[in-house]
Amino acid sequence: TRILFVNFGMDEAMHCLKIVNQLRDDGVGAELYPDSAKMKKQMAYADAKKIPYVALIGSEEMKKGEIAIKNMTTGEQSIVSLNELLHILK
């Protein structure tokens, strides 16, 4: 898995699932955290599995069609489009 999508709730999860499927279709290992647990727990899961990136998509990002990603190694965060995300992950 190259990227974990944080689960903020049902609406966000459904939105993220579409992106996860697109990434998988392009050969990128991606997963959505199975439930809307606390952010700390989801980040700890990504850390434990050594997943290099975490995607955070809340209602604002959904409206704007953006993806907030965090590099788990450097802690750096940025806002990207799906195309930019594909470029980063490949």
Phi and psi in degrees as a GROMACS rama.xvg file:
@    title "Ramachandran Plot"
@    xaxis  label "Phi"
@    yaxis  label "Psi"
@TYPE xy
-95.8221  -25.2407  ARG-2
-148.042  139.107  ILE-3
-112.738  129.103  LEU-4
-92.5883  123.507  PHE-5
-70.3524  138.805  VAL-6
-97.4147  110.066  ASN-7
-96.73  -6.53726  PHE-8
148.529  179.147  GLY-9
-59.4442  -49.81  MET-10
-60.4839  -47.6226  ASP-11
-65.2065  -39.2528  GLU-12
-62.4611  -42.2814  ALA-13
-64.2739  -39.6812  MET-14
-63.7462  -46.45  HIS-15
-65.16  -36.2913  CYS-16
-59.6172  -37.4839  LEU-17
-61.4174  -43.0765  LYS-18
-68.9366  -41.4473  ILE-19
-56.5589  -45.9245  VAL-20
-64.4557  -38.8399  ASN-21
-63.3817  -43.8669  GLN-22
-63.0758  -44.5774  LEU-23
-61.5256  -40.1359  ARG-24
-60.4547  -29.1976  ASP-25
-91.3775  9.75792  ASP-26
83.7821  15.7685  GLY-27
-102.006  127.075  VAL-28
-70.724  116.187  GLY-29
-139.167  148.371  ALA-30
-144.936  157.008  GLU-31
-109.18  131.598  LEU-32
-58.825  134.646  TYR-33
-64.5856  -25.7386  PRO-34
-142.674  168.425  ASP-35
-86.5322  64.0137  SER-36
-75.0162  174.256  ALA-37
-60.7035  146.139  LYS-38
-53.8048  -42.3979  MET-39
-58.4448  -41.6868  LYS-40
-65.7037  -41.5852  LYS-41
-67.3525  -39.6695  GLN-42
-66.8665  -39.6289  MET-43
-63.2827  -37.5216  ALA-44
-61.5795  -47.8787  TYR-45
-60.052  -42.6195  ALA-46
-62.0727  -47.1877  ASP-47
-62.8029  -34.6526  ALA-48
-90.0336  3.80481  LYS-49
55.9601  42.2821  LYS-50
-82.346  121.826  ILE-51
-70.1001  -25.8968  PRO-52
-132.743  148.193  TYR-53
-124.346  134.837  VAL-54
-104.569  135.705  ALA-55
-121.057  110.704  LEU-56
-125.037  104.628  ILE-57
-101.872  -167.67  GLY-58
-63.1021  -37.8505  SER-59
-63.8911  -46.0018  GLU-60
-63.4439  -38.1239  GLU-61
-62.3911  -44.2244  MET-62
-61.486  -40.5961  LYS-63
-88.6427  -8.40057  LYS-64
70.27  33.0109  GLY-65
-111.091  162.599  GLU-66
-129.765  121.306  ILE-67
-89.798  124.655  ALA-68
-120.379  149.686  ILE-69
-123.681  127.932  LYS-70
-80.3778  116.115  ASN-71
-72.0492  -16.8867  MET-72
-82.8566  -48.0032  THR-73
-94.537  -19.975  THR-74
82.3742  -2.03953  GLY-75
-69.5932  136.364  GLU-76
-118.007  145.296  GLN-77
-150.509  162.898  SER-78
-106.964  126.996  ILE-79
-135.376  165.754  VAL-80
-91.7103  172.597  SER-81
-61.646  -41.3194  LEU-82
-62.3865  -43.2604  ASN-83
-63.3142  -39.6861  GLU-84
-61.6418  -44.9759  LEU-85
-58.2077  -42.7724  LEU-86
-63.3615  -40.9447  HIS-87
-66.4606  -40.7588  ILE-88
-82.3684  -19.17  LEU-89
